[in-house]
Amino acid sequence: MSSVIDAIEAKKRGGKLPDALIAAVVEGYTSGDVPDYQMAALLMAIRLVGLDYDETVALTRTMADSGPRYSFPDCVDKHSTGGVGDKVTLCALPVVAACGVPVAKLSGRGLGITGGTIDKLEAIPGFGVALTEAQFRRQVEEVGFALGEAGELAPADKAIYALRDTTGTVDSMPLIGSSIVSKKVATGAGHLIYDVKAGSGAFMQTLDDARELAQLLVKLSEALGINARAIITDMDTALGAAVGNALEVRESVAFLRGETVPGDLDEVCRDVAAELLELRGIDDPRARVDAAIADGSAYAKLEDVVRAQGGDVEALGDLPVAEVAAEVTAPRAGVVGALDALGIARASLALGAGRQKKGDALDFGAGVVQLVRPGDTVEAGQPVVRLHGSRGVAEAVGHAEGALTLTDEAVAPRPHVLERL
């Protein structure tokens, strides 16, 4: 019997897969020796029966080892589990690098409702994300911060994730954990913060599920040599005001320049930056974060990165955005009870700011600007959401209108950072 049949037979009966068998199956699938239909059967068995912790560690290690592995033991990194308006990488990591802690960050593209950091960077004219390992390493050494696309690392994870996405096996905690951590292990940064999102605009919609994932990510990372922590942040409402590629870069620039931005964005980004500095043993990290923003060094570090990767620094402060297509207004006076992140994400997607399937062309200037936050008092006819773009405007209006909930009662503020692990 082949290794994959052995694994299917063992797992469907609730058995434990030996490390060597896991390695043989993953290597076979990556090389093309194991066909999709057999791997899909195994993934469904894992989705239904699960993997224990030891099996999950073995799977993570095997996927991390399936391609080249970088090594940046003194560098920091962060990973978000995906959200709406999630521009924390662009905001927090330049701050960390400005404080003298090197950053090695490889990111991905967006698909569906979650925006990808690489797409946001490509809204900057000329910005190049395809760095070779030598270019990436040299930039870390010379600039203290490199931000590229994770193209060649963990190819087994890339292949398996694509199959999971089409076979209904994405929502498996051990498969999610091993997928995320394998890429982080391959990237090689020694210190890592996981920003696990919880809410309607996140993959983990409940705090309990987010906590379970956060604990798994930290445990797997520590087992594979990464000094890791996690925070759980709210994603019932999109982070900040802007959702869409150029719009989010603009808002990130405003944060780094010390300008006024929505409180949730300010809190989460400063928090992530401070946690990363603390991981590296930097004294008084919150004061260091505040100082780097106030003295302009955080924004200067973003300029350094953009310049090093061929981007137009002069365009940073005023990236072009699509014309305003419509404004959604409050149907009556009241208090904003909710501005649902999922509805806002769907509006942005309809306008062309995201991809519904791989290969879709993006409109970098399209997106949504939230003009109010939960708890704000509004008058009838007051604009609450502004839509930028020329595609799918009527659909986007419907999603944005559906995202708004008005109430006559005061709305207690919800914490932006829900838990720390």
C-alpha positions as a Markdown table, in Angstrom:
| # | Residue | x | y | z |
|---|---|---|---|---|
| 1 | Met | 0.0 | 0.0 | 0.0 |
| 2 | Ser | 1.2 | 3.6 | -0.7 |
| 3 | Ser | 2.0 | 6.0 | 2.1 |
| 4 | Val | -1.1 | 8.1 | 1.4 |
| 5 | Ile | -3.4 | 5.1 | 1.5 |
| 6 | Asp | -1.8 | 4.0 | 4.8 |
| 7 | Ala | -2.4 | 7.5 | 6.2 |
| 8 | Ile | -6.1 | 7.6 | 5.0 |
| 9 | Glu | -6.8 | 4.1 | 6.5 |
| 10 | Ala | -5.1 | 5.1 | 9.8 |
| 11 | Lys | -6.7 | 8.5 | 10.2 |
| 12 | Lys | -10.3 | 7.5 | 9.2 |
| 13 | Arg | -10.2 | 5.0 | 12.1 |
| 14 | Gly | -8.9 | 7.6 | 14.5 |
| 15 | Gly | -5.3 | 6.4 | 14.5 |
| 16 | Lys | -2.2 | 8.4 | 15.0 |
| 17 | Leu | 0.1 | 9.2 | 12.0 |
| 18 | Pro | 3.8 | 8.6 | 12.6 |
| 19 | Asp | 6.2 | 11.5 | 11.7 |
| 20 | Ala | 7.7 | 9.5 | 8.9 |
| 21 | Leu | 4.4 | 8.8 | 7.3 |
| 22 | Ile | 3.3 | 12.4 | 7.5 |
| 23 | Ala | 6.6 | 13.4 | 5.8 |
| 24 | Ala | 6.2 | 10.8 | 3.1 |
| 25 | Val | 2.7 | 11.9 | 2.2 |
| 26 | Val | 3.5 | 15.7 | 2.2 |
| 27 | Glu | 6.7 | 15.1 | 0.1 |
| 28 | Gly | 4.8 | 12.9 | -2.2 |
| 29 | Tyr | 2.0 | 15.4 | -2.8 |
| 30 | Thr | 4.4 | 18.3 | -3.3 |
| 31 | Ser | 6.4 | 16.3 | -5.9 |
| 32 | Gly | 3.2 | 15.2 | -7.7 |
| 33 | Asp | 3.4 | 11.5 | -6.8 |
| 34 | Val | 0.3 | 11.7 | -4.6 |
| 35 | Pro | -2.8 | 12.7 | -6.7 |
| 36 | Asp | -5.2 | 15.3 | -5.6 |
| 37 | Tyr | -8.1 | 12.9 | -5.0 |
| 38 | Gln | -6.1 | 10.9 | -2.5 |
| 39 | Met | -4.7 | 14.0 | -0.7 |
| 40 | Ala | -8.3 | 15.4 | -0.6 |
| 41 | Ala | -9.5 | 12.2 | 1.1 |
| 42 | Leu | -6.8 | 12.4 | 3.7 |
| 43 | Leu | -7.5 | 16.1 | 4.4 |
| 44 | Met | -11.2 | 15.3 | 4.9 |
| 45 | Ala | -10.3 | 12.5 | 7.3 |
| 46 | Ile | -8.1 | 15.0 | 9.2 |
| 47 | Arg | -10.9 | 17.6 | 9.1 |
| 48 | Leu | -13.4 | 15.1 | 10.6 |
| 49 | Val | -11.1 | 13.2 | 13.0 |
| 50 | Gly | -8.4 | 15.8 | 13.8 |
| 51 | Leu | -4.6 | 15.6 | 14.5 |
| 52 | Asp | -3.1 | 15.5 | 17.9 |
| 53 | Tyr | -0.4 | 18.0 | 18.9 |
| 54 | Asp | 2.5 | 15.8 | 18.0 |
| 55 | Glu | 1.0 | 15.1 | 14.6 |
| 56 | Thr | 0.5 | 18.8 | 14.1 |
| 57 | Val | 4.1 | 19.6 | 15.0 |
| 58 | Ala | 5.3 | 17.0 | 12.5 |
| 59 | Leu | 3.1 | 18.3 | 9.7 |
| 60 | Thr | 4.2 | 21.9 | 10.4 |
| 61 | Arg | 7.9 | 20.9 | 10.4 |
| 62 | Thr | 7.6 | 18.9 | 7.2 |
| 63 | Met | 5.8 | 21.8 | 5.3 |
| 64 | Ala | 8.4 | 24.3 | 6.6 |
| 65 | Asp | 11.2 | 22.0 | 5.3 |
| 66 | Ser | 9.6 | 21.5 | 1.9 |
| 67 | Gly | 11.5 | 24.4 | 0.3 |
| 68 | Pro | 14.2 | 26.8 | 1.2 |
| 69 | Arg | 14.4 | 28.1 | 4.8 |
| 70 | Tyr | 15.7 | 31.6 | 5.7 |
| 71 | Ser | 17.4 | 32.3 | 9.0 |
| 72 | Phe | 17.0 | 35.7 | 10.8 |
| 73 | Pro | 17.2 | 34.8 | 14.5 |
| 74 | Asp | 17.6 | 38.4 | 15.6 |
| 75 | Cys | 14.7 | 39.7 | 13.6 |
| 76 | Val | 11.1 | 40.1 | 14.5 |
| 77 | Asp | 7.9 | 39.4 | 12.4 |
| 78 | Lys | 4.2 | 39.5 | 12.9 |
| 79 | His | 1.3 | 37.6 | 11.4 |
| 80 | Ser | -2.3 | 38.5 | 11.3 |
| 81 | Thr | -5.0 | 35.8 | 10.8 |
| 82 | Gly | -6.8 | 38.2 | 8.4 |
| 83 | Gly | -9.3 | 40.9 | 8.8 |
| 84 | Val | -11.0 | 43.9 | 7.2 |
| 85 | Gly | -9.0 | 47.1 | 7.0 |
| 86 | Asp | -6.1 | 45.3 | 8.6 |
| 87 | Lys | -3.1 | 47.5 | 7.9 |
| 88 | Val | -1.1 | 46.7 | 11.1 |
| 89 | Thr | 1.9 | 45.4 | 9.2 |
| 90 | Leu | 2.3 | 48.8 | 7.4 |
| 91 | Cys | 1.8 | 50.7 | 10.6 |
| 92 | Ala | 3.5 | 48.8 | 13.3 |
| 93 | Leu | 6.6 | 47.3 | 11.7 |
| 94 | Pro | 8.2 | 50.6 | 10.5 |
| 95 | Val | 7.9 | 51.7 | 14.1 |
| 96 | Val | 9.7 | 48.6 | 15.3 |
| 97 | Ala | 12.5 | 49.0 | 12.8 |
| 98 | Ala | 12.9 | 52.7 | 13.6 |
| 99 | Cys | 13.5 | 51.6 | 17.2 |
| 100 | Gly | 16.5 | 49.6 | 16.0 |
| 101 | Val | 15.0 | 46.1 | 15.9 |
| 102 | Pro | 15.4 | 44.5 | 12.5 |
| 103 | Val | 12.3 | 43.2 | 10.7 |
| 104 | Ala | 12.1 | 40.3 | 8.2 |
| 105 | Lys | 8.6 | 40.1 | 6.9 |
| 106 | Leu | 7.2 | 38.0 | 4.1 |
| 107 | Ser | 3.5 | 38.5 | 3.3 |
| 108 | Gly | 0.8 | 37.3 | 0.9 |
| 109 | Arg | -2.0 | 38.5 | -1.3 |
| 110 | Gly | -5.6 | 38.9 | -0.4 |
| 111 | Leu | -8.4 | 36.6 | -1.4 |
| 112 | Gly | -12.1 | 37.0 | -0.6 |
| 113 | Ile | -12.9 | 39.5 | 2.1 |
| 114 | Thr | -9.4 | 39.8 | 3.6 |
| 115 | Gly | -6.9 | 42.2 | 2.1 |
| 116 | Gly | -3.3 | 41.2 | 1.5 |
| 117 | Thr | -0.3 | 43.3 | 2.5 |
| 118 | Ile | 1.4 | 42.6 | -0.8 |
| 119 | Asp | -1.6 | 44.1 | -2.7 |
| 120 | Lys | -1.5 | 47.2 | -0.5 |
| 121 | Leu | 2.2 | 47.6 | -1.2 |
| 122 | Glu | 1.7 | 47.3 | -4.9 |
| 123 | Ala | -0.7 | 50.3 | -4.7 |
| 124 | Ile | 2.6 | 52.3 | -4.3 |
| 125 | Pro | 3.9 | 53.0 | -7.8 |
| 126 | Gly | 7.0 | 51.0 | -8.6 |
| 127 | Phe | 7.1 | 49.0 | -5.3 |
| 128 | Gly | 8.7 | 45.6 | -5.9 |
| 129 | Val | 7.7 | 42.6 | -3.8 |
| 130 | Ala | 9.6 | 39.8 | -5.5 |
| 131 | Leu | 12.9 | 39.8 | -3.6 |
| 132 | Thr | 15.4 | 37.0 | -3.9 |
| 133 | Glu | 16.8 | 35.6 | -0.7 |
| 134 | Ala | 20.0 | 37.6 | -1.3 |
| 135 | Gln | 18.1 | 40.9 | -1.9 |
| 136 | Phe | 15.9 | 40.2 | 1.1 |
| 137 | Arg | 18.9 | 39.5 | 3.4 |
| 138 | Arg | 20.9 | 42.5 | 2.1 |
| 139 | Gln | 17.9 | 44.8 | 2.8 |
| 140 | Val | 17.4 | 43.5 | 6.3 |
| 141 | Glu | 21.1 | 44.2 | 6.9 |
| 142 | Glu | 21.3 | 47.6 | 5.3 |
| 143 | Val | 17.8 | 49.1 | 6.0 |
| 144 | Gly | 16.8 | 47.0 | 9.0 |
| 145 | Phe | 13.4 | 46.1 | 7.4 |
| 146 | Ala | 12.5 | 44.1 | 4.3 |
| 147 | Leu | 8.9 | 43.3 | 3.2 |
| 148 | Gly | 8.5 | 40.9 | 0.3 |
| 149 | Glu | 6.2 | 38.2 | -1.1 |
| 150 | Ala | 6.5 | 34.7 | 0.3 |
| 151 | Gly | 6.7 | 33.0 | -3.0 |
| 152 | Glu | 9.2 | 30.1 | -2.7 |
| 153 | Leu | 8.9 | 29.3 | 1.0 |
| 154 | Ala | 6.9 | 26.3 | 2.2 |
| 155 | Pro | 5.7 | 25.1 | -1.2 |
| 156 | Ala | 4.0 | 22.1 | 0.4 |
| 157 | Asp | 1.7 | 24.4 | 2.3 |
| 158 | Lys | 0.9 | 26.4 | -0.8 |
| 159 | Ala | -0.1 | 23.2 | -2.6 |
| 160 | Ile | -2.1 | 21.8 | 0.3 |
| 161 | Tyr | -3.8 | 25.0 | 1.1 |
| 162 | Ala | -5.0 | 25.3 | -2.6 |
| 163 | Leu | -6.5 | 21.9 | -2.3 |
| 164 | Arg | -8.1 | 22.6 | 1.1 |
| 165 | Asp | -9.7 | 25.7 | -0.4 |
| 166 | Thr | -11.6 | 23.6 | -3.0 |
| 167 | Thr | -12.5 | 20.6 | -0.8 |
| 168 | Gly | -14.2 | 22.1 | 2.2 |
| 169 | Thr | -11.3 | 21.4 | 4.6 |
| 170 | Val | -10.1 | 24.9 | 5.4 |
| 171 | Asp | -11.8 | 25.0 | 8.8 |
| 172 | Ser | -9.6 | 22.5 | 10.6 |
| 173 | Met | -7.7 | 23.9 | 13.6 |
| 174 | Pro | -4.6 | 21.7 | 13.2 |
| 175 | Leu | -4.5 | 22.4 | 9.4 |
| 176 | Ile | -4.9 | 26.1 | 10.0 |
| 177 | Gly | -2.2 | 26.2 | 12.7 |
| 178 | Ser | 0.3 | 24.1 | 10.7 |
| 179 | Ser | -0.2 | 26.2 | 7.6 |
| 180 | Ile | 0.4 | 29.5 | 9.3 |
| 181 | Val | 3.4 | 28.4 | 11.4 |
| 182 | Ser | 5.1 | 26.5 | 8.6 |
| 183 | Lys | 5.5 | 29.7 | 6.6 |
| 184 | Lys | 6.7 | 31.6 | 9.7 |
| 185 | Val | 9.3 | 28.9 | 10.5 |
| 186 | Ala | 10.5 | 29.0 | 6.9 |
| 187 | Thr | 10.8 | 32.8 | 7.0 |
| 188 | Gly | 13.2 | 32.4 | 9.9 |
| 189 | Ala | 12.5 | 35.4 | 12.1 |
| 190 | Gly | 13.4 | 34.5 | 15.8 |
| 191 | His | 10.6 | 36.6 | 17.5 |
| 192 | Leu | 7.0 | 36.7 | 16.4 |
| 193 | Ile | 3.7 | 38.2 | 17.4 |
| 194 | Tyr | 0.4 | 36.6 | 16.2 |
| 195 | Asp | -2.5 | 39.0 | 15.8 |
| 196 | Val | -5.5 | 36.7 | 15.9 |
| 197 | Lys | -8.7 | 38.4 | 14.8 |
| 198 | Ala | -12.1 | 37.6 | 16.3 |
| 199 | Gly | -15.4 | 38.8 | 15.0 |
| 200 | Ser | -17.7 | 38.9 | 12.0 |
| 201 | Gly | -15.0 | 40.0 | 9.7 |
| 202 | Ala | -12.5 | 37.4 | 10.8 |
| 203 | Phe | -12.1 | 33.7 | 10.1 |
| 204 | Met | -12.4 | 33.0 | 13.8 |
| 205 | Gln | -15.7 | 34.6 | 14.6 |
| 206 | Thr | -15.9 | 33.7 | 18.3 |
| 207 | Leu | -13.4 | 34.6 | 21.0 |
| 208 | Asp | -13.2 | 31.0 | 22.1 |
| 209 | Asp | -12.1 | 29.9 | 18.6 |
| 210 | Ala | -9.7 | 32.8 | 18.4 |
| 211 | Arg | -8.2 | 31.8 | 21.7 |
| 212 | Glu | -7.8 | 28.2 | 20.7 |
| 213 | Leu | -6.0 | 29.2 | 17.5 |
| 214 | Ala | -3.8 | 31.7 | 19.3 |
| 215 | Gln | -2.7 | 29.1 | 21.9 |
| 216 | Leu | -1.9 | 26.6 | 19.1 |
| 217 | Leu | 0.1 | 29.1 | 17.1 |
| 218 | Val | 2.2 | 30.1 | 20.0 |
| 219 | Lys | 2.8 | 26.5 | 21.1 |
| 220 | Leu | 3.7 | 25.3 | 17.7 |
| 221 | Ser | 6.1 | 28.2 | 17.1 |
| 222 | Glu | 7.8 | 27.7 | 20.5 |
| 223 | Ala | 8.2 | 24.0 | 19.6 |
| 224 | Leu | 9.9 | 24.9 | 16.4 |
| 225 | Gly | 12.3 | 27.5 | 17.8 |
| 226 | Ile | 10.4 | 30.8 | 17.6 |
| 227 | Asn | 10.0 | 33.1 | 20.5 |
| 228 | Ala | 6.2 | 33.8 | 20.1 |
| 229 | Arg | 3.3 | 35.6 | 21.7 |
| 230 | Ala | -0.3 | 36.3 | 20.5 |
| 231 | Ile | -2.9 | 39.0 | 21.0 |
| 232 | Ile | -6.5 | 38.7 | 20.1 |
| 233 | Thr | -8.0 | 41.8 | 18.5 |
| 234 | Asp | -11.6 | 42.7 | 17.6 |
| 235 | Met | -12.8 | 42.3 | 14.1 |
| 236 | Asp | -16.6 | 42.9 | 14.4 |
| 237 | Thr | -15.8 | 46.4 | 13.0 |
| 238 | Ala | -13.2 | 47.0 | 10.3 |
| 239 | Leu | -9.9 | 48.3 | 11.6 |
| 240 | Gly | -9.5 | 52.0 | 11.1 |
| 241 | Ala | -11.6 | 54.0 | 8.7 |
| 242 | Ala | -10.1 | 52.8 | 5.4 |
| 243 | Val | -10.8 | 49.5 | 3.6 |
| 244 | Gly | -9.0 | 49.2 | 0.2 |
| 245 | Asn | -5.4 | 49.2 | -1.0 |
| 246 | Ala | -4.4 | 52.8 | -1.6 |
| 247 | Leu | -6.9 | 54.0 | 1.0 |
| 248 | Glu | -5.2 | 51.8 | 3.6 |
| 249 | Val | -1.7 | 52.9 | 2.6 |
| 250 | Arg | -2.9 | 56.5 | 3.0 |
| 251 | Glu | -4.2 | 55.8 | 6.5 |
| 252 | Ser | -1.0 | 54.0 | 7.4 |
| 253 | Val | 1.0 | 57.0 | 6.4 |
| 254 | Ala | -1.2 | 59.2 | 8.5 |
| 255 | Phe | -0.6 | 57.0 | 11.5 |
| 256 | Leu | 3.2 | 56.9 | 11.0 |
| 257 | Arg | 3.2 | 60.7 | 10.7 |
| 258 | Gly | 1.5 | 61.1 | 14.0 |
| 259 | Glu | -1.7 | 62.4 | 12.5 |
| 260 | Thr | -5.1 | 61.6 | 14.0 |
| 261 | Val | -6.5 | 58.2 | 13.0 |
| 262 | Pro | -9.3 | 56.1 | 14.5 |
| 263 | Gly | -8.6 | 55.0 | 18.0 |
| 264 | Asp | -8.8 | 51.2 | 17.3 |
| 265 | Leu | -6.1 | 51.5 | 14.7 |
| 266 | Asp | -3.9 | 53.6 | 16.9 |
| 267 | Glu | -4.3 | 51.3 | 19.9 |
| 268 | Val | -3.7 | 48.0 | 18.0 |
| 269 | Cys | -0.7 | 49.2 | 16.0 |
| 270 | Arg | 1.0 | 50.7 | 19.0 |
| 271 | Asp | 0.3 | 47.6 | 21.0 |
| 272 | Val | 1.7 | 45.2 | 18.4 |
| 273 | Ala | 4.8 | 47.4 | 18.0 |
| 274 | Ala | 5.4 | 47.5 | 21.8 |
| 275 | Glu | 4.9 | 43.7 | 22.1 |
| 276 | Leu | 7.5 | 43.1 | 19.5 |
| 277 | Leu | 10.0 | 45.4 | 21.1 |
| 278 | Glu | 9.3 | 43.7 | 24.5 |
| 279 | Leu | 9.9 | 40.3 | 22.9 |
| 280 | Arg | 13.4 | 41.5 | 21.9 |
| 281 | Gly | 14.1 | 42.7 | 25.4 |
| 282 | Ile | 13.8 | 46.5 | 24.7 |
| 283 | Asp | 13.3 | 48.5 | 27.8 |
| 284 | Asp | 10.2 | 50.8 | 28.1 |
| 285 | Pro | 8.8 | 49.7 | 24.8 |
| 286 | Arg | 5.7 | 51.8 | 24.8 |
| 287 | Ala | 7.6 | 55.0 | 25.3 |
| 288 | Arg | 10.0 | 53.9 | 22.5 |
| 289 | Val | 7.0 | 53.4 | 20.2 |
| 290 | Asp | 5.5 | 56.8 | 21.0 |
| 291 | Ala | 8.8 | 58.5 | 20.5 |
| 292 | Ala | 9.5 | 56.9 | 17.1 |
| 293 | Ile | 6.1 | 58.1 | 15.8 |
| 294 | Ala | 6.5 | 61.6 | 17.4 |
| 295 | Asp | 10.0 | 62.3 | 16.1 |
| 296 | Gly | 9.3 | 61.2 | 12.5 |
| 297 | Ser | 11.7 | 58.2 | 12.5 |
| 298 | Ala | 8.9 | 55.7 | 12.0 |
| 299 | Tyr | 7.6 | 57.3 | 8.8 |
| 300 | Ala | 11.2 | 57.8 | 7.6 |
| 301 | Lys | 11.7 | 54.1 | 8.0 |
| 302 | Leu | 8.7 | 53.4 | 5.8 |
| 303 | Glu | 10.2 | 55.8 | 3.2 |
| 304 | Asp | 13.5 | 53.8 | 3.4 |
| 305 | Val | 11.7 | 50.6 | 2.7 |
| 306 | Val | 9.8 | 52.0 | -0.2 |
| 307 | Arg | 12.9 | 53.6 | -1.7 |
| 308 | Ala | 14.9 | 50.4 | -1.3 |
| 309 | Gln | 12.2 | 48.3 | -3.1 |
| 310 | Gly | 11.9 | 50.7 | -6.0 |
| 311 | Gly | 8.7 | 52.5 | -4.9 |
| 312 | Asp | 7.9 | 56.2 | -5.5 |
| 313 | Val | 8.4 | 57.8 | -2.1 |
| 314 | Glu | 7.0 | 61.1 | -3.3 |
| 315 | Ala | 3.7 | 59.4 | -4.1 |
| 316 | Leu | 3.3 | 57.9 | -0.6 |
| 317 | Gly | 1.4 | 60.8 | 0.9 |
| 318 | Asp | -1.1 | 61.2 | -1.8 |
| 319 | Leu | -1.8 | 57.9 | -3.6 |
| 320 | Pro | -4.6 | 58.2 | -6.1 |
| 321 | Val | -7.9 | 56.8 | -5.1 |
| 322 | Ala | -11.0 | 56.1 | -7.2 |
| 323 | Glu | -13.7 | 58.8 | -7.4 |
| 324 | Val | -16.5 | 58.7 | -4.9 |
| 325 | Ala | -19.2 | 56.6 | -6.4 |
| 326 | Ala | -21.8 | 56.9 | -3.6 |
| 327 | Glu | -22.3 | 57.8 | 0.0 |
| 328 | Val | -24.5 | 55.7 | 2.3 |
| 329 | Thr | -26.5 | 57.8 | 4.8 |
| 330 | Ala | -28.2 | 57.1 | 8.1 |
| 331 | Pro | -31.9 | 56.4 | 7.4 |
| 332 | Arg | -32.9 | 58.0 | 10.7 |
| 333 | Ala | -31.4 | 59.6 | 13.8 |
| 334 | Gly | -29.9 | 57.3 | 16.4 |
| 335 | Val | -26.7 | 55.7 | 17.7 |
| 336 | Val | -24.5 | 53.5 | 15.6 |
| 337 | Gly | -24.9 | 50.1 | 17.2 |
| 338 | Ala | -22.8 | 48.3 | 14.7 |
| 339 | Leu | -21.0 | 48.8 | 11.4 |
| 340 | Asp | -20.5 | 45.1 | 10.5 |
| 341 | Ala | -17.0 | 44.3 | 9.2 |
| 342 | Leu | -18.3 | 41.5 | 6.9 |
| 343 | Gly | -20.7 | 43.9 | 5.2 |
| 344 | Ile | -18.1 | 46.5 | 4.7 |
| 345 | Ala | -15.7 | 43.9 | 3.4 |
| 346 | Arg | -18.3 | 42.7 | 0.9 |
| 347 | Ala | -18.9 | 46.3 | -0.2 |
| 348 | Ser | -15.1 | 46.8 | -0.8 |
| 349 | Leu | -14.9 | 43.5 | -2.7 |
| 350 | Ala | -17.8 | 44.5 | -5.0 |
| 351 | Leu | -16.0 | 47.8 | -5.8 |
| 352 | Gly | -13.0 | 45.9 | -7.0 |
| 353 | Ala | -10.6 | 46.3 | -4.0 |
| 354 | Gly | -10.3 | 42.6 | -3.5 |
| 355 | Arg | -10.4 | 39.3 | -5.4 |
| 356 | Gln | -13.3 | 36.9 | -5.5 |
| 357 | Lys | -11.0 | 34.3 | -7.2 |
| 358 | Lys | -7.3 | 34.1 | -7.8 |
| 359 | Gly | -6.2 | 36.1 | -10.8 |
| 360 | Asp | -8.9 | 38.8 | -10.5 |
| 361 | Ala | -7.5 | 42.3 | -11.4 |
| 362 | Leu | -7.6 | 44.8 | -8.5 |
| 363 | Asp | -8.6 | 48.4 | -8.6 |
| 364 | Phe | -6.0 | 49.7 | -6.2 |
| 365 | Gly | -7.9 | 53.0 | -5.7 |
| 366 | Ala | -11.3 | 51.4 | -4.9 |
| 367 | Gly | -12.6 | 50.8 | -1.4 |
| 368 | Val | -14.7 | 52.0 | 1.5 |
| 369 | Val | -14.2 | 54.8 | 4.1 |
| 370 | Gln | -16.1 | 54.4 | 7.3 |
| 371 | Leu | -17.2 | 57.9 | 8.5 |
| 372 | Val | -18.7 | 56.8 | 11.8 |
| 373 | Arg | -17.9 | 54.2 | 14.5 |
| 374 | Pro | -20.1 | 52.2 | 16.8 |
| 375 | Gly | -21.3 | 54.5 | 19.6 |
| 376 | Asp | -21.4 | 57.6 | 17.4 |
| 377 | Thr | -24.6 | 59.6 | 17.4 |
| 378 | Val | -25.9 | 60.3 | 13.9 |
| 379 | Glu | -28.7 | 62.4 | 12.3 |
| 380 | Ala | -31.1 | 61.3 | 9.6 |
| 381 | Gly | -29.4 | 61.7 | 6.2 |
| 382 | Gln | -25.8 | 61.9 | 7.7 |
| 383 | Pro | -23.2 | 60.2 | 5.6 |
| 384 | Val | -21.9 | 57.1 | 7.3 |
| 385 | Val | -20.0 | 55.3 | 4.6 |
| 386 | Arg | -18.2 | 56.6 | 1.5 |
| 387 | Leu | -17.7 | 54.3 | -1.5 |
| 388 | His | -14.8 | 54.7 | -4.0 |
| 389 | Gly | -14.8 | 52.9 | -7.3 |
| 390 | Ser | -16.7 | 52.2 | -10.5 |
| 391 | Arg | -17.5 | 48.5 | -10.4 |
| 392 | Gly | -20.5 | 47.0 | -8.6 |
| 393 | Val | -21.6 | 50.2 | -7.0 |
| 394 | Ala | -25.2 | 49.2 | -6.5 |
| 395 | Glu | -24.1 | 45.9 | -4.9 |
| 396 | Ala | -21.6 | 47.7 | -2.7 |
| 397 | Val | -24.3 | 50.2 | -1.5 |
| 398 | Gly | -26.5 | 47.3 | -0.5 |
| 399 | His | -23.8 | 45.7 | 1.5 |
| 400 | Ala | -22.9 | 48.9 | 3.2 |
| 401 | Glu | -26.5 | 49.7 | 4.1 |
| 402 | Gly | -26.9 | 46.2 | 5.5 |
| 403 | Ala | -23.8 | 46.7 | 7.6 |
| 404 | Leu | -25.2 | 49.6 | 9.5 |
| 405 | Thr | -27.3 | 49.0 | 12.7 |
| 406 | Leu | -28.9 | 51.9 | 14.5 |
| 407 | Thr | -30.2 | 51.9 | 18.0 |
| 408 | Asp | -31.7 | 54.4 | 20.5 |
| 409 | Glu | -29.5 | 53.2 | 23.4 |
| 410 | Ala | -26.0 | 54.2 | 24.3 |
| 411 | Val | -23.4 | 51.7 | 23.0 |
| 412 | Ala | -20.6 | 50.8 | 25.4 |
| 413 | Pro | -17.2 | 50.9 | 23.9 |
| 414 | Arg | -15.8 | 47.5 | 23.0 |
| 415 | Pro | -12.1 | 46.9 | 23.7 |
| 416 | His | -9.9 | 46.7 | 20.6 |
| 417 | Val | -7.4 | 44.3 | 22.1 |
| 418 | Leu | -9.4 | 41.5 | 23.6 |
| 419 | Glu | -6.8 | 39.2 | 25.1 |
| 420 | Arg | -3.0 | 38.7 | 25.3 |
| 421 | Leu | -1.4 | 35.2 | 25.4 |
